[in-house]
Amino acid sequence: MKKGLRRNVREPRAWQRMLSGRRLDLLDPSPMDIEIEDIAHGLARVARWNGQTIGDHAFSVAQHSIVVEEIVAHIQPDIEPRWRLAALLHDAAEYVIGDMISPFKQALGLDYRLFEERLETAIHVRFGLPAKAPAGVKALIKRADHACAYYEATQLAGFAAHEALDFFGAPPEGYDLVIEPQSASQAQARYIQRYHVLSEAAGFAPADAAFDTE
């Protein structure tokens, strides 16, 4: 039986060594090889908009994810903590695959999507979430993701307001954001701190750090 995305059992193993010491099989990712410290470290160093933003620091996926979780809670204040955790982790796969802009994802096609979905499933299972979030939760996270993108586009990436509205829609009423891109170490520390708050609020046992962060 074929596993993951492997086409031939004799193909060489494809894995990446993480700073925690884990070796993540990229074609058949195991939840046991995923650590929040590795995710935070990677996401804090992945730039949104391919780095084409103003300021001394790139706007990282880690910082973006924290904002998206905040917007989710603004739109639906009574949402369960586990779904707020899902919002924080919505781009966690990018610690391995990077932040590819949507047109490039479309160009890569189905194999990329399958790879991303398998990695997302492993991440969810690792941190106590259902393998797939309910459709309503996914739609809410996507709405918050677009709202954050609107602010990023207009404040950091050179978009006019009318352009951002066309691409991402209007942000939710009653919410405003002034973005100040953080250093990688700041974004990493904030992401880990937010993870632990939400994980404990959701009733999941806190995990020991895989390695010390900066």
Backbone as ProteinMPNN parsed JSONL, in Angstrom:
{"seq_chain_A": "MKKGLRRNVREPRAWQRMLSGRRLDLLDPSPMDIEIEDIAHGLARVARWNGQTIGDHAFSVAQHSIVVEEIVAHIQPDIEPRWRLAALLHDAAEYVIGDMISPFKQALGLDYRLFEERLETAIHVRFGLPAKAPAGVKALIKRADHACAYYEATQLAGFAAHEALDFFGAPPEGYDLVIEPQSASQAQARYIQRYHVLSEAAGFAPADAAFDTE", "coords_chain_A": {"N_chain_A": [[0.847, -1.196, 0.0], [0.562, 2.198, -0.852], [2.025, 4.983, 0.785], [1.299, 8.243, 1.976], [2.511, 10.646, -0.26], [4.134, 9.121, -1.797], [5.376, 7.561, -4.688], [6.76, 5.315, -5.265], [8.042, 2.673, -3.413], [10.751, 2.405, -3.244], [11.849, 4.852, -3.505], [14.071, 7.446, -2.387], [14.146, 8.499, 1.044], [12.562, 11.467, 1.944], [13.285, 14.06, 3.951], [13.309, 16.636, 6.49], [15.56, 18.053, 8.717], [14.853, 19.415, 11.826], [15.403, 22.166, 14.129], [14.829, 21.284, 16.645], [15.717, 18.756, 16.609], [14.087, 16.88, 15.533], [13.186, 14.84, 12.727], [11.448, 15.457, 10.027], [9.421, 13.748, 7.895], [8.78, 14.656, 4.73], [7.039, 13.74, 2.783], [5.365, 11.971, 4.02], [4.251, 13.05, 6.581], [4.562, 12.788, 10.084], [2.629, 13.217, 13.044], [4.121, 12.933, 15.359], [6.58, 13.98, 14.852], [6.433, 16.678, 14.909], [6.841, 19.842, 16.332], [5.915, 22.579, 18.385], [7.785, 24.559, 18.829], [9.498, 24.348, 16.64], [7.735, 25.063, 14.601], [7.082, 27.729, 15.334], [9.619, 28.905, 15.201], [10.228, 28.616, 12.476], [8.014, 29.931, 11.166], [8.315, 32.529, 12.076], [10.327, 33.403, 10.552], [9.525, 33.334, 7.989], [8.484, 35.314, 5.383], [5.655, 37.284, 4.745], [4.013, 38.186, 1.663], [6.138, 37.62, 0.006], [8.242, 39.038, 1.056], [8.047, 41.586, 0.055], [7.525, 44.158, 1.39], [7.218, 47.188, 3.318], [9.492, 48.679, 5.722], [11.794, 47.878, 8.439], [11.74, 45.255, 9.21], [10.586, 42.133, 7.945], [7.128, 41.268, 7.499], [6.081, 38.716, 9.282], [4.867, 35.305, 8.909], [4.275, 34.205, 11.349], [3.573, 36.452, 12.953], [1.414, 37.375, 11.446], [-0.343, 35.196, 11.82], [-1.008, 35.387, 14.511], [-2.468, 37.755, 14.496], [-4.62, 36.999, 12.85], [-5.89, 35.091, 14.466], [-6.748, 36.791, 16.497], [-8.578, 38.403, 15.095], [-10.492, 36.494, 14.39], [-11.567, 35.968, 16.935], [-12.652, 38.469, 17.416], [-14.684, 38.634, 15.495], [-16.296, 36.473, 16.209], [-16.91, 36.287, 19.283], [-17.587, 34.284, 21.148], [-16.443, 31.945, 20.345], [-15.072, 28.645, 20.562], [-12.112, 27.866, 22.495], [-10.472, 25.937, 21.246], [-10.893, 26.296, 18.559], [-9.934, 28.812, 18.198], [-7.286, 28.212, 18.601], [-6.925, 26.643, 16.332], [-7.123, 28.675, 14.459], [-4.79, 30.14, 15.032], [-2.956, 28.267, 14.171], [-3.407, 28.131, 11.481], [-1.785, 28.637, 9.274], [0.35, 27.037, 9.772], [1.649, 25.003, 8.377], [3.346, 26.288, 6.722], [5.796, 26.546, 7.89], [7.328, 24.632, 6.871], [6.853, 24.585, 4.074], [6.929, 27.218, 3.291], [5.653, 30.545, 2.542], [3.74, 30.67, 0.013], [2.529, 32.683, -2.589], [-0.904, 33.012, -3.596], [-1.436, 32.789, -6.489], [0.816, 31.3, -7.307], [0.476, 28.91, -5.948], [-1.737, 27.902, -7.29], [-0.566, 27.471, -9.775], [1.197, 25.409, -9.236], [-0.446, 23.239, -8.74], [-2.378, 20.166, -8.113], [-0.806, 18.25, -6.64], [0.72, 19.788, -4.901], [-1.3, 20.853, -3.274], [-2.268, 18.53, -2.065], [-0.023, 17.744, -0.604], [0.186, 19.925, 1.182], [-2.256, 19.644, 2.556], [-1.912, 17.153, 3.833], [0.166, 17.738, 5.586], [-1.017, 19.756, 7.142], [-3.033, 18.237, 8.364], [-1.499, 16.481, 9.945], [-0.372, 18.335, 11.701], [-2.632, 19.328, 13.046], [-3.506, 16.979, 14.346], [-1.299, 16.52, 15.996], [-1.509, 18.568, 17.881], [-3.873, 18.177, 19.212], [-6.233, 18.815, 17.93], [-9.179, 18.27, 15.848], [-8.666, 16.368, 12.843], [-9.616, 17.646, 10.572], [-10.976, 20.84, 10.463], [-14.328, 22.008, 11.182], [-16.514, 23.046, 8.498], [-17.672, 25.581, 8.85], [-15.965, 26.782, 10.714], [-13.579, 26.841, 9.261], [-14.353, 28.603, 7.244], [-14.731, 30.932, 8.738], [-12.119, 31.397, 9.678], [-10.867, 31.827, 7.24], [-12.145, 34.184, 6.469], [-11.156, 35.941, 8.442], [-8.475, 35.761, 7.785], [-8.441, 36.999, 5.265], [-9.191, 39.551, 6.062], [-6.983, 40.341, 7.599], [-5.098, 40.296, 5.57], [-6.006, 42.436, 4.047], [-5.309, 44.675, 5.648], [-2.531, 44.309, 5.731], [-1.925, 44.561, 3.003], [-2.617, 47.245, 2.421], [-1.157, 48.739, 4.275], [1.461, 47.823, 4.222], [2.232, 46.63, 1.772], [1.858, 48.235, -0.439], [-0.63, 48.494, -1.746], [-3.474, 50.211, -2.998], [-6.431, 51.329, -1.272], [-8.846, 50.694, -2.614], [-7.999, 48.659, -4.318], [-7.249, 46.643, -2.51], [-9.72, 46.148, -1.34], [-11.062, 44.994, -3.496], [-9.649, 42.602, -3.816], [-9.613, 41.364, -1.26], [-11.85, 42.056, 0.219], [-13.837, 43.913, 2.645], [-12.617, 44.673, 5.929], [-13.812, 43.388, 9.147], [-16.527, 45.092, 10.832], [-15.917, 47.447, 13.423], [-13.383, 46.662, 14.046], [-9.971, 47.477, 14.029], [-6.638, 47.932, 12.833], [-3.26, 48.588, 13.292], [-0.315, 47.964, 11.828], [2.808, 46.863, 12.956], [5.6, 45.583, 11.993], [7.445, 42.938, 13.484], [10.605, 41.86, 14.868], [12.203, 38.716, 14.056], [12.758, 37.196, 16.364], [11.065, 38.361, 18.28], [8.501, 37.889, 17.156], [8.508, 35.101, 17.115], [8.641, 34.443, 19.87], [6.211, 35.545, 20.789], [4.378, 34.039, 19.338], [4.742, 31.435, 20.354], [4.056, 31.909, 23.032], [1.355, 32.608, 22.745], [0.326, 30.267, 21.678], [0.584, 28.498, 23.896], [-1.165, 29.668, 25.749], [-3.673, 29.39, 24.431], [-3.759, 26.615, 23.998], [-3.842, 25.573, 26.598], [-6.218, 26.778, 27.454], [-7.975, 25.424, 25.868], [-7.962, 23.011, 27.034], [-5.954, 21.207, 26.617], [-3.077, 19.315, 27.475], [-0.161, 21.028, 28.496], [2.854, 21.015, 26.591], [6.298, 20.056, 26.967], [8.958, 22.295, 26.142], [10.637, 21.902, 23.068], [13.066, 22.946, 22.427], [15.033, 25.675, 23.617], [13.901, 28.98, 22.992], [14.922, 32.053, 21.355]], "CA_chain_A": [[0.0, 0.0, 0.0], [1.34, 3.43, -0.911], [1.837, 5.9, 1.904], [1.519, 9.645, 1.682], [2.611, 11.01, -1.666], [5.194, 8.342, -2.425], [4.973, 6.823, -5.879], [7.525, 4.079, -5.337], [8.593, 2.423, -2.077], [12.205, 2.448, -3.303], [12.314, 6.232, -3.586], [14.796, 7.85, -1.174], [13.347, 9.191, 2.048], [12.694, 12.929, 1.909], [13.005, 14.589, 5.278], [14.027, 17.833, 6.901], [15.947, 18.086, 10.126], [14.452, 20.631, 12.508], [16.315, 22.549, 15.202], [14.513, 20.482, 17.826], [16.291, 17.436, 16.417], [13.136, 16.041, 14.811], [13.34, 14.675, 11.289], [10.089, 15.426, 9.501], [9.268, 13.164, 6.567], [7.978, 15.637, 4.011], [6.026, 13.081, 1.971], [4.454, 11.25, 4.912], [4.536, 13.685, 7.867], [4.005, 12.178, 11.29], [2.413, 14.161, 14.148], [5.14, 12.761, 16.391], [7.788, 14.722, 14.477], [6.075, 18.1, 14.823], [6.973, 20.555, 17.604], [5.483, 23.977, 18.27], [8.971, 25.408, 18.763], [9.956, 24.348, 15.248], [6.764, 25.844, 13.835], [7.255, 29.147, 15.656], [10.916, 29.342, 14.681], [10.129, 28.729, 11.034], [7.048, 30.948, 10.741], [8.837, 33.866, 12.397], [11.341, 33.729, 9.54], [8.884, 33.297, 6.669], [7.93, 36.643, 5.128], [4.448, 37.465, 3.942], [4.167, 38.983, 0.443], [7.485, 37.363, -0.53], [9.164, 40.047, 1.571], [7.87, 42.871, -0.623], [6.825, 45.031, 2.322], [8.038, 48.271, 3.832], [9.927, 48.549, 7.101], [13.075, 47.225, 8.716], [11.506, 43.827, 9.387], [9.512, 41.516, 7.168], [5.941, 40.889, 8.267], [6.209, 37.265, 9.271], [3.677, 34.47, 9.002], [3.968, 34.062, 12.775], [2.837, 37.638, 13.394], [0.142, 37.314, 10.721], [-1.201, 34.179, 12.424], [-1.506, 35.937, 15.776], [-3.506, 38.73, 14.152], [-5.786, 36.265, 12.349], [-6.586, 34.537, 15.638], [-7.401, 37.916, 17.167], [-9.733, 38.812, 14.29], [-11.492, 35.44, 14.567], [-12.229, 36.205, 18.216], [-13.446, 39.697, 17.284], [-15.889, 38.333, 14.713], [-17.128, 35.538, 16.974], [-16.3, 36.299, 20.621], [-17.882, 33.082, 21.933], [-15.882, 30.764, 19.701], [-14.342, 27.774, 21.483], [-10.656, 28.048, 22.447], [-9.784, 25.039, 20.311], [-10.957, 26.847, 17.198], [-8.971, 29.918, 18.187], [-5.999, 27.556, 18.377], [-6.886, 26.29, 14.906], [-6.831, 29.911, 13.733], [-3.369, 30.429, 15.204], [-2.187, 27.272, 13.431], [-3.972, 27.97, 10.133], [-0.693, 28.66, 8.291], [1.506, 26.38, 10.386], [2.367, 24.187, 7.393], [4.321, 27.119, 6.017], [7.133, 26.429, 8.482], [8.03, 23.689, 6.001], [6.696, 24.857, 2.641], [7.031, 28.641, 3.017], [4.417, 31.263, 2.244], [3.613, 30.862, -1.424], [1.387, 33.506, -2.952], [-1.982, 32.188, -4.144], [-1.28, 32.422, -7.906], [1.828, 30.267, -7.464], [-0.136, 27.661, -5.499], [-2.569, 27.424, -8.389], [0.306, 27.004, -10.843], [1.813, 24.143, -8.852], [-1.453, 22.226, -8.976], [-2.984, 19.303, -7.108], [0.16, 17.599, -5.763], [1.057, 20.728, -3.835], [-2.444, 20.926, -2.371], [-2.305, 17.302, -1.279], [1.081, 17.825, 0.344], [-0.202, 20.894, 2.198], [-3.337, 19.082, 3.363], [-1.364, 16.103, 4.698], [0.939, 18.375, 6.64], [-1.985, 20.411, 8.02], [-3.683, 17.185, 9.151], [-0.539, 16.027, 10.957], [-0.234, 19.404, 12.688], [-3.85, 19.317, 13.861], [-3.493, 15.807, 15.223], [-0.231, 16.706, 16.983], [-1.867, 19.523, 18.927], [-5.136, 17.831, 19.845], [-7.385, 19.283, 17.165], [-9.657, 17.333, 14.824], [-7.842, 16.389, 11.634], [-10.194, 18.675, 9.72], [-11.891, 21.751, 11.168], [-15.64, 22.114, 10.541], [-16.557, 23.988, 7.38], [-17.964, 26.92, 9.358], [-14.755, 27.304, 11.338], [-12.646, 27.139, 8.174], [-14.821, 29.815, 6.57], [-14.468, 32.041, 9.645], [-10.681, 31.653, 9.648], [-10.563, 32.415, 5.935], [-12.604, 35.579, 6.508], [-10.183, 36.682, 9.238], [-7.246, 35.779, 6.998], [-8.608, 38.04, 4.251], [-9.191, 40.849, 6.739], [-5.594, 40.653, 7.922], [-4.435, 40.59, 4.293], [-6.395, 43.793, 3.653], [-4.468, 45.622, 6.378], [-1.157, 44.132, 5.257], [-1.823, 45.083, 1.641], [-2.712, 48.703, 2.384], [-0.173, 49.381, 5.141], [2.826, 47.326, 4.039], [2.559, 46.076, 0.453], [1.695, 49.201, -1.515], [-1.935, 48.458, -2.392], [-4.471, 51.231, -2.712], [-7.564, 50.762, -0.532], [-9.828, 50.086, -3.516], [-7.435, 47.4, -4.8], [-7.337, 45.667, -1.43], [-11.133, 45.789, -1.203], [-11.394, 44.089, -4.595], [-9.017, 41.303, -3.614], [-9.789, 40.738, 0.056], [-13.07, 42.469, 0.89], [-13.699, 44.855, 3.755], [-12.416, 44.065, 7.252], [-15.048, 43.395, 9.941], [-16.864, 46.337, 11.513], [-15.496, 47.57, 14.812], [-12.0, 46.2, 14.232], [-8.968, 48.257, 13.314], [-5.31, 47.381, 13.05], [-2.067, 49.29, 12.827], [0.696, 46.915, 11.804], [4.211, 47.177, 13.193], [6.335, 44.316, 11.849], [8.365, 42.633, 14.576], [11.773, 41.045, 14.556], [11.922, 37.282, 14.087], [12.761, 36.69, 17.738], [9.844, 38.831, 18.937], [7.355, 37.165, 16.601], [8.614, 33.72, 17.553], [8.279, 34.363, 21.293], [4.778, 35.833, 20.909], [3.629, 32.913, 18.786], [4.8, 30.343, 21.328], [3.265, 32.299, 24.198], [-0.072, 32.542, 22.395], [0.0, 28.845, 21.559], [0.408, 27.893, 25.217], [-2.403, 30.211, 26.333], [-4.835, 28.793, 23.779], [-3.745, 25.183, 24.209], [-4.312, 25.321, 27.959], [-7.617, 27.177, 27.51], [-8.738, 24.38, 25.183], [-7.93, 21.814, 27.863], [-4.892, 20.297, 26.208], [-1.943, 19.346, 28.393], [0.994, 21.735, 27.933], [3.996, 20.167, 26.24], [7.614, 20.623, 27.247], [9.598, 22.924, 24.989], [11.604, 21.032, 22.41], [14.35, 23.618, 22.593], [14.851, 27.048, 24.089], [13.827, 29.997, 21.948], [15.768, 33.224, 21.618]], "C_chain_A": [[0.88, 1.241, 0.0], [1.012, 4.31, 0.277], [2.088, 7.325, 1.439], [1.512, 9.913, 0.194], [3.681, 10.208, -2.391], [4.633, 7.55, -3.601], [5.664, 5.46, -5.973], [8.196, 3.869, -3.985], [10.113, 2.497, -2.073], [12.743, 3.871, -3.415], [13.03, 6.617, -2.297], [13.886, 8.63, -0.23], [13.623, 10.688, 1.972], [12.32, 13.465, 3.284], [13.793, 15.865, 5.512], [14.34, 17.739, 8.379], [15.577, 19.438, 10.701], [15.425, 20.946, 13.653], [16.037, 21.8, 16.5], [15.201, 19.125, 17.775], [15.361, 16.482, 15.692], [13.505, 15.966, 13.337], [11.943, 14.467, 10.713], [10.099, 14.868, 8.082], [8.303, 14.046, 5.784], [6.86, 15.0, 3.19], [5.017, 12.304, 2.797], [4.64, 11.784, 6.333], [3.814, 13.016, 9.03], [3.779, 13.248, 12.358], [3.495, 14.094, 15.207], [6.407, 13.543, 16.088], [7.546, 16.219, 14.367], [6.132, 18.723, 16.208], [6.574, 22.016, 17.402], [6.682, 24.913, 18.178], [9.533, 25.477, 17.343], [9.037, 25.195, 14.377], [6.985, 27.328, 14.069], [8.558, 29.687, 15.084], [10.843, 29.559, 13.17], [9.213, 29.858, 10.589], [7.536, 32.36, 11.014], [9.869, 34.325, 11.374], [10.82, 33.584, 8.114], [8.155, 34.622, 6.463], [6.641, 36.552, 4.316], [4.791, 38.32, 2.717], [5.548, 38.805, -0.212], [8.491, 38.427, -0.104], [9.014, 41.421, 0.953], [7.003, 43.801, 0.217], [7.781, 46.088, 2.848], [8.471, 47.974, 5.265], [11.229, 47.796, 7.245], [12.943, 45.713, 8.857], [10.435, 43.365, 8.412], [8.314, 41.288, 8.088], [5.829, 39.376, 8.175], [4.86, 36.561, 9.323], [3.298, 34.251, 10.463], [3.146, 35.238, 13.277], [1.471, 37.696, 12.724], [-0.828, 36.355, 11.407], [-1.794, 34.651, 13.748], [-2.632, 36.934, 15.521], [-4.768, 38.023, 13.675], [-6.576, 35.669, 13.502], [-7.34, 35.621, 16.392], [-8.654, 38.354, 16.411], [-10.848, 37.769, 14.382], [-12.278, 35.666, 15.853], [-13.064, 37.481, 18.199], [-14.754, 39.41, 16.55], [-16.85, 37.452, 15.507], [-16.557, 35.386, 18.378], [-16.516, 35.017, 21.425], [-17.306, 31.809, 21.321], [-15.044, 29.962, 20.693], [-12.832, 27.996, 21.37], [-9.948, 27.137, 21.45], [-9.828, 25.571, 18.885], [-10.126, 28.115, 17.082], [-7.555, 29.367, 17.994], [-5.854, 27.15, 16.918], [-6.578, 27.519, 14.056], [-5.352, 30.269, 13.841], [-2.517, 29.515, 14.331], [-2.578, 27.196, 11.953], [-2.906, 27.984, 9.037], [0.533, 27.9, 8.786], [2.299, 25.542, 9.396], [3.458, 24.981, 6.689], [5.688, 27.13, 6.694], [7.977, 25.445, 7.685], [8.012, 24.158, 4.548], [6.841, 26.328, 2.283], [5.676, 29.239, 2.679], [4.364, 31.549, 0.749], [2.383, 31.698, -1.721], [0.373, 32.652, -3.71], [-1.822, 31.843, -5.619], [-0.251, 31.306, -8.122], [1.299, 28.912, -7.011], [-0.983, 27.052, -6.611], [-1.698, 26.836, -9.503], [0.921, 25.643, -10.515], [0.839, 22.976, -8.957], [-1.759, 21.325, -7.793], [-1.971, 18.686, -6.154], [0.564, 18.504, -4.614], [-0.063, 20.785, -2.813], [-2.505, 19.688, -1.481], [-1.206, 17.296, -0.222], [0.723, 18.755, 1.501], [-1.274, 20.328, 3.118], [-2.827, 17.998, 4.304], [-0.581, 16.705, 5.864], [0.018, 19.077, 7.633], [-2.681, 19.386, 8.924], [-2.764, 16.702, 10.265], [-0.377, 17.062, 12.066], [-1.454, 19.43, 13.607], [-3.836, 18.157, 14.853], [-2.456, 15.973, 16.328], [-0.682, 17.57, 18.149], [-3.292, 19.361, 19.434], [-6.385, 18.277, 19.12], [-7.901, 18.179, 16.25], [-8.819, 17.474, 13.564], [-8.314, 17.462, 10.665], [-11.141, 19.534, 10.546], [-13.234, 21.759, 10.451], [-15.641, 23.209, 9.477], [-16.806, 25.413, 7.853], [-16.756, 27.576, 10.001], [-13.734, 27.682, 10.27], [-13.05, 28.428, 7.454], [-14.557, 31.048, 7.422], [-12.977, 32.405, 9.636], [-10.282, 32.296, 8.324], [-10.998, 33.878, 5.885], [-11.62, 36.444, 7.283], [-8.853, 36.807, 8.511], [-7.307, 36.879, 5.934], [-8.594, 39.433, 4.878], [-7.767, 41.278, 7.084], [-4.829, 41.023, 6.655], [-4.782, 41.994, 3.801], [-5.499, 44.829, 4.342], [-3.011, 45.529, 5.931], [-0.969, 44.794, 3.893], [-1.762, 46.604, 1.623], [-1.632, 49.387, 3.21], [1.275, 48.998, 4.813], [3.205, 47.032, 2.593], [2.222, 46.985, -0.713], [0.38, 49.168, -2.256], [-2.741, 49.704, -2.041], [-5.665, 50.557, -2.037], [-8.559, 50.079, -1.461], [-9.317, 48.778, -4.102], [-7.588, 46.307, -3.747], [-8.774, 45.223, -1.204], [-11.54, 44.795, -2.284], [-10.861, 42.687, -4.341], [-9.467, 40.599, -2.333], [-11.111, 41.083, 0.745], [-12.783, 43.4, 2.054], [-13.446, 44.118, 5.065], [-13.689, 44.172, 8.072], [-15.263, 44.73, 10.652], [-16.372, 46.301, 12.956], [-14.089, 47.095, 15.084], [-11.07, 47.079, 13.416], [-7.598, 47.73, 13.7], [-4.258, 48.322, 12.488], [-0.916, 48.304, 12.95], [2.08, 47.494, 12.05], [4.99, 45.866, 13.128], [7.386, 44.144, 12.933], [9.577, 41.865, 14.061], [11.383, 39.568, 14.648], [11.85, 36.751, 15.516], [11.523, 37.13, 18.511], [8.629, 38.048, 18.466], [7.346, 35.711, 17.06], [8.155, 33.571, 19.008], [6.783, 34.598, 21.497], [3.94, 34.67, 20.411], [3.6, 31.748, 19.781], [3.958, 30.67, 22.554], [1.774, 32.176, 23.922], [-0.522, 31.098, 22.244], [-0.286, 28.244, 22.936], [-0.858, 28.394, 25.899], [-3.623, 29.499, 25.755], [-4.907, 27.286, 24.002], [-4.271, 24.83, 25.6], [-5.783, 25.7, 28.105], [-8.518, 26.12, 26.87], [-8.734, 23.064, 25.956], [-6.89, 20.799, 27.465], [-3.724, 20.436, 27.18], [-0.785, 20.099, 27.755], [2.15, 20.785, 27.692], [5.297, 20.858, 26.623], [8.198, 21.227, 25.983], [10.619, 21.958, 24.388], [12.999, 21.644, 22.467], [14.084, 25.054, 23.0], [14.811, 28.012, 22.918], [14.699, 31.169, 22.348], [15.092, 34.122, 22.661]], "O_chain_A": [[1.838, 1.325, 0.769], [-0.135, 4.375, 0.72], [2.97, 7.583, 0.619], [0.62, 9.466, -0.526], [4.092, 10.58, -3.49], [3.56, 6.952, -3.515], [5.198, 4.567, -6.681], [8.845, 4.777, -3.465], [10.714, 2.637, -1.008], [13.957, 4.077, -3.419], [12.642, 6.164, -1.22], [12.973, 9.332, -0.665], [14.776, 11.118, 1.939], [11.177, 13.337, 3.723], [14.788, 16.144, 4.843], [13.483, 17.387, 9.189], [15.932, 20.479, 10.148], [16.179, 20.075, 14.087], [16.913, 21.694, 17.358], [15.263, 18.42, 18.783], [15.778, 15.401, 15.278], [14.063, 16.907, 12.773], [11.338, 13.411, 10.9], [10.709, 15.444, 7.182], [7.132, 14.161, 6.147], [5.844, 15.643, 2.927], [3.923, 12.009, 2.317], [5.132, 11.064, 7.202], [2.621, 12.722, 8.962], [4.642, 14.102, 12.562], [3.763, 15.086, 15.884], [7.228, 13.751, 16.981], [8.36, 16.945, 13.796], [5.543, 18.198, 17.153], [6.868, 22.61, 16.365], [6.607, 25.95, 17.52], [9.986, 26.531, 16.897], [9.499, 25.952, 13.523], [7.067, 28.104, 13.116], [8.596, 30.794, 14.547], [11.335, 30.562, 12.652], [9.587, 30.658, 9.731], [7.21, 33.287, 10.272], [10.239, 35.498, 11.339], [11.58, 33.698, 7.152], [7.31, 35.006, 7.273], [6.565, 35.828, 3.323], [5.753, 39.088, 2.742], [6.055, 39.702, -0.884], [9.467, 38.689, -0.806], [9.769, 42.334, 1.286], [5.903, 44.182, -0.182], [8.999, 45.909, 2.827], [7.886, 47.123, 5.936], [11.709, 47.161, 6.305], [13.907, 44.976, 8.651], [9.501, 44.102, 8.095], [8.468, 41.135, 9.3], [5.521, 38.827, 7.117], [3.851, 37.14, 9.726], [2.115, 34.125, 10.78], [2.135, 35.048, 13.953], [0.478, 38.031, 13.368], [-2.008, 36.671, 11.558], [-2.944, 34.349, 14.064], [-3.629, 36.953, 16.243], [-5.873, 38.41, 14.057], [-7.805, 35.736, 13.512], [-8.45, 35.39, 16.872], [-9.679, 38.645, 17.027], [-12.024, 38.127, 14.445], [-13.505, 35.567, 15.864], [-14.076, 37.566, 18.895], [-15.811, 39.897, 16.95], [-18.063, 37.658, 15.481], [-15.798, 34.451, 18.637], [-15.707, 34.696, 22.297], [-17.654, 30.707, 21.747], [-14.385, 30.534, 21.561], [-12.325, 28.28, 20.284], [-8.933, 27.524, 20.87], [-8.915, 25.328, 18.096], [-9.664, 28.459, 15.994], [-6.731, 29.976, 17.311], [-4.781, 27.297, 16.333], [-5.864, 27.427, 13.057], [-4.731, 30.656, 12.851], [-1.481, 29.932, 13.813], [-2.132, 26.293, 11.245], [-3.111, 27.396, 7.975], [1.634, 28.098, 8.273], [3.509, 25.385, 9.558], [4.387, 24.404, 6.125], [6.644, 27.666, 6.135], [9.202, 25.427, 7.81], [9.04, 24.13, 3.871], [6.874, 26.669, 1.101], [4.681, 28.527, 2.548], [4.89, 32.56, 0.285], [1.312, 31.451, -1.167], [0.742, 31.69, -4.383], [-2.051, 30.691, -5.986], [-0.417, 30.468, -9.009], [1.624, 27.885, -7.605], [-0.951, 25.843, -6.842], [-2.053, 25.822, -10.103], [1.141, 24.823, -11.407], [1.249, 21.848, -9.233], [-1.459, 21.647, -6.643], [-2.245, 18.602, -4.957], [0.732, 18.046, -3.484], [0.195, 20.766, -1.609], [-2.765, 19.791, -0.282], [-1.434, 16.892, 0.918], [0.932, 18.412, 2.665], [-1.207, 20.513, 4.333], [-3.26, 17.927, 5.454], [-0.667, 16.225, 6.994], [0.245, 19.003, 8.841], [-2.892, 19.641, 10.11], [-3.201, 16.532, 11.403], [-0.257, 16.705, 13.238], [-1.309, 19.543, 14.824], [-4.115, 18.33, 16.039], [-2.71, 15.605, 17.475], [-0.279, 17.331, 19.287], [-3.859, 20.286, 20.015], [-7.489, 18.133, 19.645], [-7.16, 17.257, 15.909], [-8.323, 18.557, 13.253], [-7.501, 18.114, 10.01], [-12.008, 19.012, 11.246], [-13.286, 21.541, 9.24], [-14.872, 24.168, 9.548], [-16.22, 26.355, 7.319], [-16.543, 28.78, 9.855], [-13.095, 28.73, 10.366], [-12.197, 29.242, 7.098], [-14.196, 32.1, 6.893], [-12.622, 33.583, 9.592], [-9.453, 33.205, 8.296], [-10.295, 34.716, 5.321], [-11.28, 37.545, 6.85], [-8.181, 37.834, 8.606], [-6.333, 37.605, 5.731], [-8.055, 40.377, 4.301], [-7.392, 42.434, 6.886], [-4.014, 41.945, 6.66], [-3.942, 42.666, 3.202], [-4.993, 45.747, 3.697], [-2.339, 46.547, 5.771], [0.016, 45.495, 3.659], [-0.955, 47.188, 0.9], [-1.228, 50.503, 2.885], [2.201, 49.759, 5.092], [4.37, 47.169, 2.221], [2.29, 46.557, -1.865], [0.278, 49.773, -3.323], [-2.688, 50.187, -0.91], [-5.886, 49.358, -2.209], [-9.066, 49.003, -1.141], [-10.109, 47.872, -4.361], [-8.003, 45.189, -4.052], [-9.024, 44.054, -0.91], [-12.286, 43.855, -2.012], [-11.541, 41.699, -4.617], [-9.676, 39.386, -2.324], [-11.456, 40.465, 1.753], [-11.627, 43.642, 2.402], [-14.007, 43.045, 5.286], [-14.568, 44.965, 7.735], [-14.307, 45.409, 11.025], [-16.408, 45.263, 13.618], [-13.637, 47.119, 16.229], [-11.345, 47.387, 12.256], [-7.425, 47.15, 14.772], [-4.359, 48.787, 11.353], [-0.583, 47.862, 14.05], [2.474, 48.484, 11.434], [5.031, 45.121, 14.107], [8.122, 45.075, 13.259], [9.564, 41.301, 12.967], [10.364, 39.22, 15.243], [10.977, 35.945, 15.838], [10.987, 36.362, 19.31], [7.822, 37.595, 19.278], [6.288, 35.158, 17.358], [7.373, 32.675, 19.329], [6.158, 33.911, 22.304], [2.906, 34.35, 20.998], [2.549, 31.151, 20.015], [3.23, 29.815, 23.059], [1.018, 31.695, 24.766], [-1.633, 30.747, 22.642], [-1.291, 27.557, 23.116], [-1.55, 27.619, 26.56], [-4.502, 29.058, 26.496], [-5.995, 26.737, 24.177], [-5.054, 23.893, 25.753], [-6.525, 25.014, 28.808], [-9.667, 25.94, 27.272], [-9.42, 22.114, 25.578], [-6.928, 19.655, 27.918], [-3.42, 21.533, 27.648], [-0.45, 19.846, 26.598], [2.398, 19.87, 28.478], [5.391, 22.085, 26.608], [7.96, 20.731, 24.882], [11.363, 21.29, 25.106], [13.996, 20.926, 22.547], [13.002, 25.582, 22.742], [15.585, 27.885, 21.968], [15.152, 31.281, 23.487], [15.638, 35.164, 23.027]]}, "name": "protein", "num_of_chains": 1, "seq": "MKKGLRRNVREPRAWQRMLSGRRLDLLDPSPMDIEIEDIAHGLARVARWNGQTIGDHAFSVAQHSIVVEEIVAHIQPDIEPRWRLAALLHDAAEYVIGDMISPFKQALGLDYRLFEERLETAIHVRFGLPAKAPAGVKALIKRADHACAYYEATQLAGFAAHEALDFFGAPPEGYDLVIEPQSASQAQARYIQRYHVLSEAAGFAPADAAFDTE"}
